Amino acid sequence: MADASPPPAVEEETSPAAIDAVPLRHPWRWVMAGLVIIGLALFAYGAATNEAYRWDTFGKYLFDQRISQAAWNTLQLTIFSMVLALILGVALAVMRLSPNPVLKAVSWLYLWIFRGTPVYVQLVLWGLVPVIYKNIQLGVPFGPTFFKFSLSEPNFFMLAILGLGLNEAAYMAEIIRAGISSVPEGQSEASTALGMSWWMTMRRTVLPQAMRVIIPPTGNEFISMLKTTSLVTAVPYSFELYGRSKDIGVALFQPIPLLLVASTWYLAVTSVLMVGQYYLERYYARGASRKLTSKQLETLAKAQMGEPHP
């Protein structure tokens, strides 16, 4: 006789109760944010109502032709000095990494001198070059002269570029050397196995890969160079932004608003340079970034699901 007992009851699966998540509160963050906002508002109100700032003079000279021309001169000083620093910095970095002991010693001596003395002192000495050397000539001792150049009427703009560029080259050499050292040695060994010389390996293999490490600090040095141009009054060259603003401020007996004008121009130019640095860094970091695009993520998901790739 068949067993007519009912089948065992199956326990129904019950879903867990919903968790009532309460976000963690941070009241002190809001308190600190409020205090900072109040402090900034009080400072802005005090600056706007303080007669010492002379905001009418600030607005009058912000776009003055003399100031805009001085800003252009400052930009030219920055660009030409950095180009000189980059060219010389690459040469010095390669010399330091060269197996030639003479090139190593010359590079180390250059870095020791220009990194060990203040840039202001160097600029003062460059301004005194016409006093130290009346004429520069190249030729055979006690024989004919092939080249002669008189410094009776010196070009202080060029002396300022030389002073800034030669000083910056010492720092760029260390930045470039660090970038070259960051490239794995296997890259150089592979280039040597292909028959490349040491110079060709540097030019075609090592330096292009080192750019990812070199670009960020170089951008910072470029921005720093823009601000360092304010020291070229030691050459003396006073047609850059700070020198021109100071001269106008002294003539008006109102130095504060003209210093604010110069600061505004410096901030504007450095902001543009920072944007350019960002895009340049992103360009050279393309191969090193692991962030996938939406199309790459979609293709990867289809591959994991076994779907055929179109």
C-alpha positions in Angstrom: 0.0 0.0 0.0 1.5 3.4 -1.0 2.4 5.8 1.6 -0.2 8.6 1.5 1.8 10.9 3.8 2.1 14.5 2.5 5.5 15.6 1.1 7.7 17.6 3.5 7.0 21.3 3.5 9.6 23.4 1.7 10.7 26.4 3.6 10.1 29.6 1.7 13.2 31.8 1.2 12.7 35.1 2.8 14.7 38.1 1.6 16.6 40.0 4.2 15.1 43.2 5.6 16.2 46.4 3.9 18.9 48.2 5.8 18.0 51.7 6.8 21.4 53.3 6.0 22.0 56.7 7.6 24.8 58.7 6.1 27.6 59.7 8.5 27.2 63.4 9.4 30.1 65.8 9.4 28.9 68.9 11.1 32.4 70.3 11.7 33.1 70.4 8.0 30.2 72.8 7.4 31.3 74.9 10.4 34.8 75.2 9.0 33.6 75.9 5.5 31.3 78.6 6.9 34.2 80.2 8.8 36.4 80.2 5.7 33.7 81.8 3.6 33.0 84.4 6.2 36.8 85.2 6.4 37.1 85.5 2.7 34.1 87.8 2.5 35.5 90.0 5.2 38.9 90.2 3.5 37.2 91.0 0.1 35.1 93.7 1.7 38.1 95.2 3.5 40.2 95.2 0.3 37.3 96.8 -1.7 36.8 99.6 0.8 40.5 100.2 1.7 41.6 103.4 0.0 45.3 102.3 0.0 44.6 99.9 -2.9 43.4 102.7 -5.2 41.2 100.5 -7.4 40.6 103.4 -9.7 44.3 103.5 -10.5 44.3 99.7 -10.8 41.5 99.8 -13.4 43.2 102.7 -15.3 46.6 101.0 -15.8 45.5 97.3 -16.0 45.3 97.5 -19.8 47.7 100.4 -20.3 49.8 100.1 -23.5 53.1 100.3 -21.5 52.0 97.5 -19.2 50.8 95.2 -22.0 54.1 95.8 -23.9 56.0 95.0 -20.7 53.9 91.8 -20.4 54.9 90.8 -24.0 58.6 91.5 -23.2 58.3 89.3 -20.1 56.8 86.5 -22.2 59.6 86.8 -24.7 62.2 86.7 -22.0 60.6 83.5 -20.6 60.3 81.7 -24.0 63.8 82.6 -25.2 65.4 81.8 -21.8 63.6 78.4 -21.6 64.6 77.5 -25.2 68.2 78.2 -24.3 67.9 76.3 -21.1 66.3 73.2 -22.8 69.0 73.0 -25.5 71.8 73.4 -23.0 70.1 71.2 -20.4 69.8 68.3 -22.8 73.5 68.6 -23.7 74.6 68.8 -20.1 72.4 65.8 -19.1 73.8 63.7 -21.9 77.3 64.8 -20.9 76.7 63.7 -17.3 75.6 60.3 -18.5 78.3 60.0 -21.1 81.1 57.4 -20.5 83.6 60.2 -21.3 85.2 61.4 -18.0 86.0 64.8 -19.4 82.4 65.5 -20.4 81.2 64.3 -17.1 83.6 66.6 -15.2 82.7 69.7 -17.3 79.0 69.0 -16.8 79.4 68.6 -13.1 81.4 71.8 -12.8 78.8 73.7 -14.7 76.0 72.5 -12.4 78.1 73.1 -9.3 78.6 76.8 -10.2 75.2 77.7 -11.5 73.2 75.8 -8.9 75.5 77.0 -6.1 75.2 80.7 -6.6 72.0 82.8 -6.4 70.4 83.8 -9.7 70.2 87.5 -8.7 74.0 87.5 -8.2 74.5 85.9 -11.6 72.2 88.5 -13.2 74.2 91.3 -11.6 77.4 89.9 -13.0 75.9 89.6 -16.5 75.0 93.3 -16.2 78.6 94.0 -15.4 80.0 92.1 -18.4 80.4 95.3 -20.5 82.5 96.7 -17.7 84.6 93.5 -17.3 85.0 92.9 -21.0 85.2 96.0 -23.3 85.7 93.9 -26.4 85.3 90.2 -27.3 87.6 89.0 -30.0 88.6 85.6 -31.5 91.8 84.9 -33.2 95.3 83.6 -33.0 97.4 84.9 -30.0 99.9 87.5 -31.3 98.4 86.9 -34.7 95.4 87.9 -36.9 92.0 88.5 -35.3 89.0 86.7 -37.0 86.2 88.1 -35.0 85.8 91.2 -32.8 82.7 92.4 -31.0 82.4 95.6 -29.0 80.4 95.8 -25.8 80.4 99.6 -25.6 76.6 99.6 -26.3 75.4 96.4 -24.6 72.1 94.7 -25.4 70.6 94.2 -21.9 67.7 92.2 -23.2 70.2 89.6 -24.6 72.2 89.7 -21.4 69.0 89.0 -19.4 68.2 86.0 -21.6 71.8 84.7 -21.2 71.6 85.1 -17.4 68.3 83.4 -17.0 68.9 80.7 -19.6 72.3 79.6 -18.4 71.1 79.5 -14.8 68.0 77.5 -15.7 70.0 75.1 -17.8 71.6 73.7 -14.7 68.2 72.7 -13.3 66.9 71.4 -16.6 69.9 69.2 -16.9 69.0 67.4 -13.6 65.4 67.1 -14.7 66.3 65.6 -18.0 68.9 63.3 -16.4 66.2 62.0 -14.0 63.9 61.4 -17.0 66.6 59.5 -18.9 67.4 57.4 -15.9 63.7 56.4 -15.5 63.8 54.6 -18.9 64.5 50.8 -18.3 68.0 49.7 -19.2 66.6 47.0 -21.4 65.6 49.7 -23.9 69.2 50.8 -24.3 70.4 47.2 -24.5 67.9 46.4 -27.2 69.0 49.5 -29.2 72.6 48.4 -28.9 71.7 44.9 -30.0 70.2 46.5 -33.2 73.5 48.2 -33.9 72.6 51.7 -32.7 75.4 53.9 -31.4 75.2 55.6 -28.0 74.1 58.9 -29.4 71.5 57.3 -31.7 70.1 55.3 -28.8 69.7 58.5 -26.7 68.1 60.4 -29.6 65.7 57.7 -30.9 65.0 55.4 -28.0 65.7 57.0 -24.6 64.7 60.6 -24.9 61.3 60.0 -26.5 60.3 57.7 -23.6 61.8 60.0 -21.0 59.5 62.9 -22.0 56.7 61.5 -19.8 58.8 62.1 -16.8 60.5 65.3 -18.1 57.3 67.3 -19.1 55.7 67.9 -15.7 58.7 69.4 -13.9 59.6 71.3 -17.1 56.2 72.9 -17.1 56.7 74.0 -13.5 60.1 75.4 -14.4 58.6 77.4 -17.3 56.1 78.9 -14.9 58.8 79.6 -12.4 60.9 81.3 -15.1 58.1 83.7 -15.9 58.2 84.9 -12.3 62.0 84.9 -12.2 62.0 87.5 -15.0 61.1 90.0 -12.3 64.8 89.9 -11.2 66.3 91.1 -14.5 66.2 94.6 -13.2 69.6 93.6 -11.8 71.1 93.4 -15.3 69.7 96.2 -15.6 66.7 95.6 -17.9 63.5 97.4 -16.7 61.1 97.0 -19.6 59.6 93.7 -18.3 56.4 93.6 -16.4 57.6 94.1 -12.8 60.1 96.8 -13.7 57.7 98.7 -15.8 55.0 98.6 -13.2 57.4 99.6 -10.5 58.6 102.6 -12.5 55.0 103.8 -13.2 54.1 103.3 -9.5 57.1 105.3 -8.3 56.2 108.1 -10.8 52.6 108.2 -9.5 53.6 107.8 -5.8 51.1 104.8 -5.9 53.1 101.6 -5.8 50.4 99.3 -4.4 47.9 99.5 -7.3 50.7 99.0 -9.9 52.0 96.0 -8.0 48.4 94.6 -8.1 48.4 95.3 -11.9 51.6 93.3 -12.3 50.3 90.5 -10.1 47.1 90.3 -12.2 49.1 89.9 -15.4 51.4 87.3 -13.9 48.3 85.3 -12.7 46.7 85.5 -16.2 49.8 84.3 -18.1 50.6 81.5 -15.6 47.0 80.3 -15.8 47.3 80.0 -19.6 50.6 78.1 -19.2 49.1 75.7 -16.6 46.3 74.8 -19.0 48.9 74.2 -21.8 51.0 72.1 -19.4 47.9 69.9 -18.5 47.2 69.0 -22.1 50.9 68.4 -22.9 51.2 66.1 -19.9 48.0 64.2 -21.0 49.5 63.8 -24.5 52.7 62.2 -23.4 51.0 60.1 -20.8 48.8 58.3 -23.3 50.8 55.1 -23.3 51.1 55.0 -19.5 47.5 55.6 -18.6 45.4 52.5 -17.8 42.1 54.3 -18.0 40.0 52.7 -20.8 37.6 54.6 -23.0 33.9 53.7 -23.2 34.4 51.9 -26.5 37.3 49.9 -25.1 35.2 48.9 -22.0 32.3 47.8 -24.3 34.6 45.6 -26.4 36.2 44.1 -23.3 32.7 43.2 -21.9 31.7 41.6 -25.2 34.9 39.5 -25.2 34.2 38.3 -21.7 30.6 37.3 -22.6 31.9 35.4 -25.6 30.3 37.6 -28.2 32.0 37.8 -31.6 34.0 41.0 -32.1 32.6 43.0 -35.1 
